[in-house]
Amino acid sequence: MARKKKNVVLQQVLVENYAAEGKSLARVDGKVIFIEQAVPGDVVDIRLGKNKKDWAEGRPIHYHSYSPDRVTPFCSHFGVCGGCQWQMLPYAKQLVFKQQQVTDHLTRIGKVALPPIAPIAGANETKYYRNKIEYTFGNKRYLTAAELNDETATVEGEFAGFHARGLFDKVVDIDTCYLQEEPTNLIRKAVKAYAQQKGYSFYDIKQHHGFLRTMQVRLCRSGQLMINIVFGENAPKKILPLLQHIKDLFPQITTLLYTINTKMNDSLHDLEPVVFHGPGYVIETLEHFKFKVGPKSFFQTNTAQGERLYQITRDFAELTGNETVYDLYCGTGSIGIFLSEKAKKIIGVEMIAAAIEDAKENATINGLTDTAFYAGDVIDVCNDEFFAQHGRPDVIITDPPRAGMHEKLIDKILEMRAPTVVYVSCNPATQARDLAKLDALYAVTRIQPVDMFPHTLHIENVVQLKLREN
């Protein structure tokens, strides 16, 4: 009986609505079915995976008819690489579903009084919008469903592209990616071709060995271009000629680095990139502000929409020039610096010490004197002595990671009692959870969703909160 239950197929199901996180939903005999790779309006046969009493998850195995909303994806790798989930939907429809996602999370999870939610700020450019991409080199590629039945299809080889969605050890070999302007594809192909010509090994992700591992490409609005090639072996006689070859082929590269990574993971935070050419960083701009971005720095991945996000944040802060602003989770200081001309003082706090050093340098680059950045946990840093030195905040900006704010930080914000809090979130679900806790003292007064990543399921949301007078 259990075996049969695991192979349930539901036939001719009408996909009814969007359900968040890239899934759509249908209802069959009162049960909610969450469906991947389908859009509202599709009629599909679904094979269930998880199958609970009140809900189930599944994937289409046959499409009887397609939604009239569907459009032809522009990328030949769509549906395989996982970098984009929604190319089959027109962008206007994507924005409708993202707006719905914010509304649903804030009402169902937050359950606090809400003002009208402003229409989502969509992107003007829906292709070539990323300033940073990381490619993976691997010796095993992902096979499509059609290739699994093709005896001539090979898994082994030398491949360059992205991790296959849900498969850490397989690479989707990319021809053309539309997420970043050229020369990104040309550089990836040139590195791959040179390594193949020389017989260099591509990284075995499962066995953790191989020469060519990953490559980071950062292309700035300023025109500056940074390449960081990561190698799984410390082999200067192979590394240096490869870098020289790429430098000669692409003179527009302003900074070329390499990193030796022999660890079990791809994280670079505890590694030191080596400068082969250029200053070792690039300069990116938001409005007239300049930001130094290194190979390990965090910076908003969509420069144009990042600028829009910060403009909304500044608007929600309602600054008059007399406010002390506390920028929590300040990272490299970008939000605080962007707000600085409208504030009396910016105080940034961030756990990662290296990010604070970047923040201080960015403040210097922009000639700012009324800013101060501190490394440490907000819960520990913002004590009575700190308030005595810097003053209590008039405005708090918080921009936490996807997991949202720690409960102790929420308690600290409630203790600080700033008149205005602006909560910038990349995950409206955890934002909604935190808003419910902040509701003890704060009312939500403005809401503005922002689309940072067209053709994906991700959505940013900015919320203004005001301290209740009672």
C-alpha positions, 0 to 999 in steps of 0.5 A: 500500500505504501509503495502505491501511495508513492507513485500517485499520478493525478490526471488533467489537473488545472493549475489554479494559482501561484503559491510562492517560492516558484511553485504553483498550486491546484486543488484536487478533492479538497487537497492542495497540490504544490507543483513545480515547473507549471504556471496557472492555466496549465492543464497537467498530469502530476506525479506526486512526491510528498503526499500528506493528508491535506497537501502534496507536492508534485511535478508535471509528467504530461502537459495536456494544454498550456496556459495562455499566459505562457511565452517562449523562454529566450534561453536555451538552457531554461528549465535545466540550469535553474538560474531562472525559474520564470522565463515562460511567464511574461514579465508583467505577469511575474510582477503580479505573482511577486506582488501577491507573494508579498501580500500573502506573506504579510497578511497570513504570517504577519497578521498585523494591521497593514496600509495599502501595499504599493505596486511593485517596483519592476526592473527596466532591464530584465536581461543582462542585469547581474553585475556578479556571476559565479561559474563552475567548472566540473568534470560531470555534466547534468543530463536532461530527461531526453539524454538519459535515454540516449546511449551516446550522451556522455556525463564525463568531460570538461564543462563550464556553467552552473550547478544543476538545480538540486544536484551539487555534483553536476554542472549544466554546460552553458553556451550563452547566459543572459544574466550578465553582459558580455564579455562574460560568456566569452571569458568563460569559454576562453578559460574552458578552451585553454584548459582543454587545449592544455589537458588540465583537469576540471574539478570533480565536485564529489571527489574534491580534486581537479585543477580548474574549479570556479570563476567569479565575474564582476562587471560594473556600471562604471565599466570596470571588470574583475575576474577571479579564477579559483583553482583546486591545485596550487600549480603556478606553472599552469596558473600564471600562463592561463591568467596571462592568456586571458589578460591578453585576450581581454584587455578590458579586464581591469582586475584579474585575480586567482584564488587557491581553494583546496577546501571541501566547499566553494566559500572564499571568505577564509581564503586570500585572492592573489592579484595578478593584474590591476588594483585587486578591486573594482569601483561601482557607483550608486547615484554619485556615490562610489563603492570599492568592491573586492572579490569577497565584498558583498554588493547588491547584485543588480546595480540598477535595482539596488539603486532603486531599493536604496532610494526607496529606503532613503524615502522611507527614512524621511530624513531632514538632516538632523537624524542619527541613523543606525544601519544594522547589518550594514555590510560594507556600508552601502545603505548608510553611505547612500543615506548619509547626505540626508542624515546628521550621522550614520552609525553602522554595525555588522558582525563581519569585521572585513565588511566593516573595514570595507565600509570605513574605506567606502566612507573615506572614498566618498569624503564622509566624516559623520559616519562610524562603523563597528564590528560586532553583534548589535545586541552587544555593541548597542549598550548604554555606553554606546548610546551615550557616545553616539546618541540614541537612533532617530531612524533604524535601518535593518537589512538582515539575511534571508533568515530574518532578524534574531529574536534578541535583535528584535528585543533590542530594537524595541528597547531602542525605541527609534521613532522610525524603523525601515526594514529591508528584506530579501525574504518577505516570509521571515520579514512578516514573522519579525513584523508580528514581534515588532507590532508590540510597539510599532505600526507598519505605515508603508510597504514597497516591494522591489523586484531585484531578480527578473525571471526568478522567484526572489523578491525584496520588500521595504517596510516603514514602521513608526513607533506608536505614541501610546 
